Amino acid sequence: MWRAYSDMREANYKDSDKYFHARGNYDAAQRGPGGAWAAKVISDAREGSQRVTDLFRHGDSGHGAADSRADRAANEWGRSGKDPNHFRPAGLPPKY
């Protein structure tokens, strides 16, 4: 998951967030049941902290709710073993 996060930061590529979510969860799940479990815990914690951040920044936890749902769907997609390239944006360098 760390590699996907680092690559996302390095790529800084528009509309690539869901791809890196799916890829990080996919990579972790490929390590076995423990990896899938850890990916779920980490992903859920990140989304939970994002809701708290939204509450403090915007006064409600609904800000970005659709984006959060899309992130969770990409996380689950990757953890289930489905191809993260489903979320790959056009033009993202092949390095990623």
C-alpha positions as CSV (number, residue, x, y, z in Angstrom):
1,M,0.0,0.0,0.0
2,W,2.9,2.4,0.8
3,R,4.3,1.9,-2.7
4,A,0.9,2.8,-4.3
5,Y,0.7,5.9,-2.1
6,S,4.2,7.0,-2.9
7,D,3.6,6.4,-6.6
8,M,0.4,8.5,-6.4
9,R,2.2,11.4,-4.8
10,E,5.1,11.1,-7.3
11,A,2.8,10.9,-10.3
12,N,0.6,13.7,-9.2
13,Y,-1.7,12.8,-12.1
14,K,-5.3,14.1,-12.5
15,D,-8.0,11.5,-11.8
16,S,-5.6,8.8,-10.7
17,D,-6.7,8.6,-7.1
18,K,-9.1,5.6,-7.6
19,Y,-6.5,3.7,-9.5
20,F,-3.9,4.0,-6.8
21,H,-6.5,3.1,-4.1
22,A,-7.4,-0.1,-6.1
23,R,-3.7,-0.9,-6.8
24,G,-2.6,-0.5,-3.2
25,N,-5.4,-2.8,-1.9
26,Y,-4.8,-5.3,-4.7
27,D,-1.1,-5.4,-3.9
28,A,-1.7,-6.0,-0.2
29,A,-4.4,-8.6,-0.9
30,Q,-2.0,-10.5,-3.1
31,R,0.1,-11.2,0.1
32,G,-2.7,-13.4,1.4
33,P,-5.5,-13.1,4.0
34,G,-3.4,-11.0,6.4
35,G,-2.6,-8.5,3.6
36,A,-6.3,-8.2,2.7
37,W,-7.2,-7.7,6.3
38,A,-4.5,-5.0,6.8
39,A,-5.6,-3.3,3.6
40,K,-9.1,-3.1,4.9
41,V,-8.1,-1.8,8.3
42,I,-5.8,0.9,6.8
43,S,-8.3,1.9,4.1
44,D,-11.2,2.1,6.5
45,A,-9.1,4.2,8.9
46,R,-8.1,6.5,6.2
47,E,-11.7,7.1,5.0
48,G,-12.8,7.5,8.6
49,S,-10.2,10.1,9.3
50,Q,-11.2,11.9,6.0
51,R,-14.8,12.2,7.3
52,V,-13.5,13.7,10.6
53,T,-11.3,16.1,8.6
54,D,-14.3,17.1,6.5
55,L,-16.4,17.7,9.6
56,F,-13.9,20.1,11.0
57,R,-13.1,21.9,7.7
58,H,-16.6,22.1,6.3
59,G,-18.9,21.7,9.3
60,D,-20.5,18.5,8.0
61,S,-19.3,15.0,7.3
62,G,-21.2,14.9,4.0
63,H,-18.7,17.0,2.1
64,G,-17.0,14.7,-0.3
65,A,-19.3,11.8,0.6
66,A,-19.5,10.7,-3.1
67,D,-15.7,10.7,-3.4
68,S,-15.4,8.7,-0.2
69,R,-17.9,6.1,-1.5
70,A,-15.9,5.9,-4.8
71,D,-12.6,5.5,-2.8
72,R,-14.2,2.7,-0.8
73,A,-15.5,1.0,-3.9
74,A,-12.0,1.2,-5.5
75,N,-10.5,-0.2,-2.3
76,E,-12.9,-3.2,-2.3
77,W,-12.3,-3.7,-6.0
78,G,-8.6,-4.1,-5.5
79,R,-8.9,-6.2,-2.3
80,S,-11.2,-8.6,-4.1
81,G,-8.4,-9.4,-6.6
82,K,-10.0,-7.5,-9.6
83,D,-7.6,-5.7,-12.0
84,P,-6.8,-2.2,-10.6
85,N,-6.3,-1.0,-14.2
86,H,-10.1,-0.7,-14.4
87,F,-9.5,2.7,-12.7
88,R,-6.4,3.6,-14.6
89,P,-6.8,7.1,-16.2
90,A,-5.8,7.6,-19.8
91,G,-2.3,8.9,-20.2
92,L,-1.0,7.8,-16.8
93,P,2.7,7.0,-17.5
94,P,3.4,3.2,-17.8
95,K,5.8,3.5,-14.9
96,Y,2.8,3.3,-12.6
